[in-house]
Amino acid sequence: MTTQRYLVSLLVGRELTRVVDARTPELAEEIATFLFREFGAKQFEADDEDIVDISSKDISVTPEGGQ
């Protein structure tokens, strides 16, 4: 069996949580987004990482005119 070369991309994600006191859920999300962007993940408690999406692309080189 012939093998081919693939570039495989994994999008991994982890759930980050934090308690935020705010007047609305939208404002709590804005505050959490600001904290993450300005100070990073260390402001949150992290859960285990998981694969969110996976894709692959054939990057095999075939000779010109070949199949």
C-alpha positions in Angstrom: 0.0 0.0 0.0 1.4 3.4 -1.0 1.4 6.1 1.5 0.8 9.8 0.9 1.8 12.9 2.9 -0.9 14.9 4.7 -0.7 18.1 6.6 -3.1 17.6 9.5 -4.4 20.6 11.5 -5.8 20.2 15.0 -7.8 23.0 16.6 -7.7 22.3 20.3 -9.6 24.1 22.9 -10.0 24.1 26.6 -12.6 25.6 28.8 -11.5 28.5 30.9 -13.7 29.6 33.8 -13.9 32.6 36.1 -16.5 34.2 38.3 -17.3 37.7 37.1 -19.7 40.1 38.9 -21.6 42.2 36.4 -25.1 43.6 35.7 -25.7 41.5 32.6 -24.4 38.3 31.0 -23.1 40.3 28.0 -21.1 42.6 30.3 -19.7 39.6 32.2 -18.6 38.2 28.8 -17.0 41.5 27.8 -15.1 41.7 31.1 -13.9 38.1 30.7 -12.8 38.8 27.2 -10.9 41.8 28.3 -9.2 39.9 31.1 -8.2 37.1 28.7 -6.8 39.5 26.0 -5.0 41.8 28.4 -3.7 39.3 31.0 -4.0 35.9 29.5 -5.3 32.5 30.6 -3.7 32.8 34.0 -6.7 34.8 35.1 -8.9 31.8 34.6 -9.2 28.2 35.8 -8.4 25.8 33.0 -10.1 22.5 32.1 -8.6 19.7 30.1 -7.9 20.4 26.4 -9.9 18.6 23.8 -9.9 18.4 20.0 -12.5 20.9 18.6 -11.9 20.3 14.9 -9.5 18.3 12.7 -8.8 18.5 9.0 -6.2 17.2 6.6 -4.8 18.2 3.3 -3.0 16.0 0.8 0.4 17.6 0.3 2.0 14.6 -1.6 4.1 15.6 -4.6 3.1 13.7 -7.7 5.3 13.6 -10.9 4.0 15.9 -13.7 1.5 14.0 -15.8 1.4 11.2 -13.3 -1.6 9.8 -11.6 
